[in-house]
Structures are given as C-alpha cells and as structure tokens.
Amino acid sequence: MLDASPSDTTTQTTLLEVNNIEVLYNHVILALKGVSLSVPKGGITALLGGNGAGKSTTLKAISNLIHSERGEVTKGTILYEGRNMVGLDPADLVKSGVVQVMEGRHCFEHLTVEENLLTGAYTRTDGRAAVAAELELVYEYFPRLKERRKSQAGYTSGGEQQMTAIGRALMSRPSMILLDEPSMGLAPQLVEQIFEIVARLNREQGVTFLLAEQNTNVALRYAHTGFIMENGRIVMEGTAEALRENPDVKEFYLGMSDKGRKSFRDVRSYRRRKRWLA
C-alpha cells in the first residue's frame, strides 16, 4: 500500500488557492465562513471533517456547481492556476482541467457503464481515436469496469458505480479532480481499493486530487496534506503525517489517545473540550 510522503509536495507550485471565501444559501444561510486552503500541483490534499462540516459545499464552490443549489460565493477568491474561477461556467471549468466527482456517485442509471464513461469526454475535441485510447486507459486502472462495460450502471454495485464516476471524470483528461466522499457506503476493502487507484493516478498520471472525506484514518494514509473543517471553517491544517500524529486529531477523529483507543462516549465528550474550539 502506498504511504504518501508529504515531502514530495513541498517544492511544488500551488495549483488551486481558495482565499477567505464565504458561501450563502438562499441569500440567508451562511455555510462557509472565511475558508482558505491551497492545493499543490501533483499532490493529494484531503479535506476532512464530519457530516455537515462544509466539505461538500467547499468543493461545489470551487467547481461552481453550488449555483444549482441556490448557493453563492459572496466573499473571497478561488484561483486555479492564478485565474479567478468564481462565477465561471462549470463546463468551461471542465475544459480548464477541473472536474468534480459528486458525493453519491450520480451515474446515469439507464446507460451502460461504457456509455457513462464516454459522457465524460463530451468537452473533448481531439477526435475519436484519442477518446478510445483514454477509454482503454480507464479500463487499465479499473479492469472491473471493462468486465461490466455493457451492464446498465443502475444494476452495478456501489463500488463499481464509484469507479465509473471516477473513470468518467478521467475521460475529460483533467489536471485536477475534486472527489467528494469516495468511501461513502463502501465496504472497507473497496475503500482501500479506491484509494489505491487514486494514489496510482496521482503517481503515474500526475492528476491532482482534492478529496473530501469523513474517513480520516484512510484519507491521511494516502494524502500528502490535509485540512480539517468544522462548522464551515478550517480549524487545522498541515502535512498528512503531522495531522496523523496530532494529539487532537488522534483523540477525536481517529479515536486514539496515548492511553489507547477511546470509547464513543469519551470521544463525544471530548468534542466539547477541543482546544481549537476553546
């Protein structure tokens, strides 16, 4: 299993920079409050936190899909390769190299697996041969999809649908993938398999990943850097190694302390006394 080294990304340039953004839903509900983060080019960055922390909202703000949910970035900037992306049409963003894989996979259930994959190439203009070559590359990383390529996506397993969603994103030849809750609803063995493939794509194809994930344990084993969110704010950041060894992260998010694994009741009590919320 790949255990990513944070030192690999220390000299890399910043691909994505989010500066002090705020997000409002329905012009009333403040969902993000001064969120700032950076994603190094060629790295895997984990955005961690519990349900409702603001992770998915952050990804949708970056991809500009938030407008479909009556959300709006009301403050701050989102820079991709130095260009402000706030308000950019999502299709233009895909052409720029940024693709989001939504939480819950969102495959076209009535289409086959292969037809789902090919929908990811709709913005490409480099011809059928290039698209066919990309499809074979996706099958190389996801051999299970090649076996199920003629099956309707709605009749495949949750793991196969997650692979289909990631493969569909790869068909656009992205520089960066925003991956939302890849472990949701999957068995631990499948979660490891998905993260192994993410690590391979990062290492072999140079794809940059920003992944939102509740499973802190597995995310910090594969990411290079991480940010922890709570209540619409970034409360902690650092290299994956540093976060894994941080006492607060170990005690609350990993359920561990110097005295060993803690019970759920102890962890829930600890939430009320975390130092960063004091």
C-alpha positions as CSV (number, residue, x, y, z in Angstrom):
1,M,0.0,0.0,0.0
2,L,1.3,3.5,-0.8
3,D,2.0,5.6,2.2
4,A,2.4,9.1,0.6
5,S,5.3,11.2,1.7
6,P,4.4,14.9,2.5
7,S,7.9,15.9,1.4
8,D,7.1,15.1,-2.2
9,T,4.9,18.2,-2.4
10,T,6.9,20.8,-0.5
11,T,8.6,22.2,-3.6
12,Q,5.6,22.1,-5.9
13,T,3.6,25.0,-7.1
14,T,0.1,25.8,-5.9
15,L,-2.5,24.7,-8.5
16,L,-5.6,25.8,-6.5
17,E,-5.9,28.6,-4.0
18,V,-9.0,29.3,-2.0
19,N,-8.8,32.7,-0.2
20,N,-11.2,33.6,2.6
21,I,-14.4,32.5,0.9
22,E,-17.9,32.8,2.3
23,V,-20.9,30.9,0.9
24,L,-24.6,31.8,1.4
25,Y,-27.5,29.5,0.6
26,N,-30.8,31.2,-0.4
27,H,-29.2,34.6,0.5
28,V,-29.6,33.7,4.2
29,I,-27.8,30.6,5.4
30,L,-24.0,31.2,5.9
31,A,-22.5,27.8,5.1
32,L,-18.8,28.7,4.8
33,K,-17.1,31.3,6.9
34,G,-13.7,32.6,5.7
35,V,-12.4,29.3,4.3
36,S,-8.9,29.3,2.9
37,L,-6.9,26.4,1.6
38,S,-4.3,25.6,-1.0
39,V,-3.7,22.5,-3.2
40,P,-0.2,21.8,-4.5
41,K,0.1,20.7,-8.1
42,G,0.6,17.0,-8.4
43,G,-0.5,16.3,-4.8
44,I,-3.3,14.6,-2.9
45,T,-5.0,17.0,-0.5
46,A,-7.6,15.8,2.0
47,L,-10.5,18.0,3.2
48,L,-11.6,16.3,6.4
49,G,-14.4,16.6,8.9
50,G,-17.7,15.2,10.0
51,N,-21.1,15.3,8.3
52,G,-22.2,18.9,7.8
53,A,-18.8,20.4,8.3
54,G,-18.8,22.2,4.9
55,K,-16.6,19.9,2.9
56,S,-19.1,19.3,0.0
57,T,-20.0,22.9,-0.1
58,T,-16.4,23.8,-0.4
59,L,-15.9,21.5,-3.4
60,K,-19.1,22.8,-5.0
61,A,-18.0,26.4,-4.5
62,I,-14.7,25.5,-6.3
63,S,-16.5,23.7,-9.2
64,N,-19.3,26.4,-9.4
65,L,-21.9,23.6,-9.0
66,I,-23.2,25.4,-6.0
67,H,-25.4,27.7,-8.1
68,S,-27.6,24.7,-8.8
69,E,-28.4,24.5,-5.1
70,R,-29.2,28.2,-4.8
71,G,-25.8,28.8,-3.2
72,E,-23.4,31.7,-3.9
73,V,-19.8,32.7,-3.1
74,T,-20.3,36.1,-1.6
75,K,-16.7,36.8,-0.5
76,G,-13.2,35.8,-1.3
77,T,-11.5,34.4,-4.4
78,I,-10.9,30.9,-5.8
79,L,-7.8,30.8,-8.0
80,Y,-6.9,28.0,-10.4
81,E,-3.5,28.4,-12.0
82,G,-3.7,32.0,-10.9
83,R,-7.1,32.7,-12.6
84,N,-10.2,33.6,-10.6
85,M,-12.8,30.9,-11.1
86,V,-15.7,32.4,-9.1
87,G,-18.7,32.6,-11.5
88,L,-17.1,30.6,-14.3
89,D,-19.4,28.2,-16.1
90,P,-18.9,24.7,-14.9
91,A,-18.5,23.4,-18.4
92,D,-15.7,25.9,-19.0
93,L,-14.1,24.8,-15.8
94,V,-14.0,21.2,-17.1
95,K,-12.3,22.4,-20.2
96,S,-9.8,24.2,-18.0
97,G,-9.0,20.8,-16.3
98,V,-11.1,20.8,-13.1
99,V,-13.7,18.0,-12.7
100,Q,-15.8,17.1,-9.7
101,V,-16.9,13.6,-8.8
102,M,-20.1,14.2,-6.8
103,E,-20.9,12.6,-3.5
104,G,-23.2,9.6,-4.1
105,R,-21.6,8.9,-7.5
106,H,-24.5,10.1,-9.6
107,C,-24.2,7.7,-12.5
108,F,-26.7,7.7,-15.4
109,E,-28.5,4.5,-14.3
110,H,-30.2,3.8,-17.6
111,L,-26.9,4.0,-19.5
112,T,-24.3,1.2,-19.7
113,V,-21.0,1.6,-17.8
114,E,-19.2,2.4,-21.0
115,E,-21.8,4.9,-22.1
116,N,-21.4,6.6,-18.7
117,L,-17.6,6.8,-19.2
118,L,-18.0,8.2,-22.7
119,T,-20.2,11.1,-21.4
120,G,-17.1,12.3,-19.6
121,A,-15.4,13.1,-23.0
122,Y,-18.1,15.4,-24.2
123,T,-15.9,18.5,-23.9
124,R,-13.0,17.0,-25.9
125,T,-12.2,17.9,-29.4
126,D,-9.2,15.7,-30.1
127,G,-11.0,13.0,-32.1
128,R,-12.4,9.5,-31.6
129,A,-9.0,7.8,-31.6
130,A,-7.8,9.9,-28.6
131,V,-11.1,9.2,-26.7
132,A,-10.8,5.5,-27.5
133,A,-7.2,5.5,-26.1
134,E,-8.4,7.3,-23.0
135,L,-11.2,4.7,-22.5
136,E,-8.6,1.9,-22.6
137,L,-6.5,3.7,-20.1
138,V,-9.5,3.9,-17.8
139,Y,-10.1,0.2,-18.2
140,E,-6.4,-0.4,-17.3
141,Y,-7.0,1.3,-14.0
142,F,-10.4,-0.2,-13.5
143,P,-10.4,-3.7,-15.0
144,R,-13.7,-4.4,-13.3
145,L,-15.4,-1.8,-15.4
146,K,-14.2,-3.4,-18.6
147,E,-15.9,-6.6,-17.4
148,R,-19.1,-4.7,-16.7
149,R,-18.9,-2.3,-19.6
150,K,-22.1,-3.5,-21.3
151,S,-24.1,-3.6,-18.0
152,Q,-26.6,-0.9,-17.0
153,A,-24.9,1.3,-14.4
154,G,-28.0,1.2,-12.2
155,Y,-27.5,-2.6,-11.8
156,T,-23.9,-2.4,-10.7
157,S,-22.6,-2.4,-7.2
158,G,-21.8,0.8,-5.2
159,G,-18.1,0.2,-5.7
160,E,-18.5,-0.2,-9.4
161,Q,-20.5,2.9,-9.6
162,Q,-17.8,4.8,-7.7
163,M,-15.2,3.5,-10.2
164,T,-17.5,4.5,-13.0
165,A,-17.8,8.1,-11.6
166,I,-14.0,8.4,-11.3
167,G,-13.4,6.9,-14.7
168,R,-15.9,9.3,-16.3
169,A,-14.0,12.2,-14.7
170,L,-10.8,10.8,-16.2
171,M,-12.3,10.8,-19.7
172,S,-12.1,14.6,-19.8
173,R,-8.3,14.3,-19.2
174,P,-8.4,16.5,-16.1
175,S,-5.5,18.2,-14.3
176,M,-7.4,18.1,-11.1
177,I,-10.2,16.0,-9.7
178,L,-12.5,17.2,-6.8
179,L,-13.5,13.9,-5.2
180,D,-16.4,14.0,-2.7
181,E,-16.8,11.3,-0.1
182,P,-15.3,8.4,-2.2
183,S,-15.7,5.9,0.7
184,M,-19.4,6.6,1.3
185,G,-21.4,3.4,1.5
186,L,-18.5,1.1,0.5
187,A,-17.0,-1.9,2.4
188,P,-13.5,-1.3,3.9
189,Q,-11.9,-3.5,1.3
190,L,-13.4,-1.5,-1.5
191,V,-12.4,1.8,0.1
192,E,-8.8,0.7,0.2
193,Q,-9.1,-0.3,-3.5
194,I,-10.5,3.1,-4.5
195,F,-7.8,5.0,-2.6
196,E,-5.1,2.8,-4.1
197,I,-6.3,3.7,-7.6
198,V,-6.4,7.4,-6.6
199,A,-2.8,7.1,-5.4
200,R,-1.8,5.4,-8.7
201,L,-3.5,8.0,-10.8
202,N,-1.7,10.7,-8.8
203,R,1.7,9.0,-9.1
204,E,1.5,7.7,-12.6
205,Q,-0.7,10.2,-14.4
206,G,0.1,13.3,-12.4
207,V,-3.6,14.0,-11.6
208,T,-4.0,16.4,-8.6
209,F,-6.7,15.4,-6.1
210,L,-8.7,17.4,-3.6
211,L,-10.8,14.9,-1.8
212,A,-13.5,15.5,0.9
213,E,-13.7,12.6,3.2
214,Q,-15.1,11.7,6.6
215,N,-12.9,8.6,6.9
216,T,-9.9,10.5,8.4
217,N,-7.9,7.3,9.0
218,V,-7.7,6.1,5.4
219,A,-7.6,9.6,3.9
220,L,-4.5,10.6,5.9
221,R,-2.7,7.4,4.9
222,Y,-2.9,8.4,1.2
223,A,-2.9,12.2,1.2
224,H,0.1,14.4,1.3
225,T,-1.5,17.4,3.0
226,G,-4.8,17.9,4.8
227,F,-7.3,20.4,6.2
228,I,-9.9,19.8,8.9
229,M,-13.2,21.6,8.8
230,E,-15.8,22.1,11.4
231,N,-18.9,24.3,11.2
232,G,-18.0,25.9,7.9
233,R,-14.4,26.8,9.0
234,I,-10.9,25.4,8.6
235,V,-9.8,24.6,12.1
236,M,-6.5,22.8,11.4
237,E,-4.1,22.1,8.5
238,G,-0.8,20.5,7.9
239,T,1.0,17.6,6.3
240,A,-0.8,14.3,6.5
241,E,2.0,12.9,8.7
242,A,1.7,15.9,11.1
243,L,-2.1,15.5,11.3
244,R,-1.8,11.8,11.9
245,E,0.4,12.5,14.9
246,N,-1.5,15.5,16.3
247,P,-3.0,14.6,19.7
248,D,-6.3,16.4,19.0
249,V,-6.7,14.6,15.6
250,K,-5.7,11.2,17.1
251,E,-8.1,11.6,20.0
252,F,-11.2,13.0,18.3
253,Y,-11.0,11.9,14.7
254,L,-9.1,8.6,15.0
255,G,-10.5,7.6,18.4
256,M,-7.0,7.1,19.8
257,S,-5.0,8.7,22.7
258,D,-1.8,8.0,24.5
259,K,-3.8,5.6,26.6
260,G,-5.2,3.7,23.7
261,R,-8.4,3.6,21.8
262,K,-11.3,5.6,23.3
263,S,-14.9,4.7,23.5
264,F,-17.5,6.6,21.5
265,R,-18.8,8.2,24.7
266,D,-15.3,9.5,25.6
267,V,-14.8,10.9,22.0
268,R,-18.2,12.6,22.1
269,S,-17.4,14.2,25.4
270,Y,-14.0,15.3,24.0
271,R,-15.8,17.2,21.3
272,R,-16.9,19.8,23.9
273,R,-13.3,20.5,25.0
274,K,-11.3,20.5,21.8
275,R,-8.6,23.1,22.1
276,W,-9.2,24.7,18.7
277,L,-12.8,25.4,19.6
278,A,-12.0,26.9,23.0
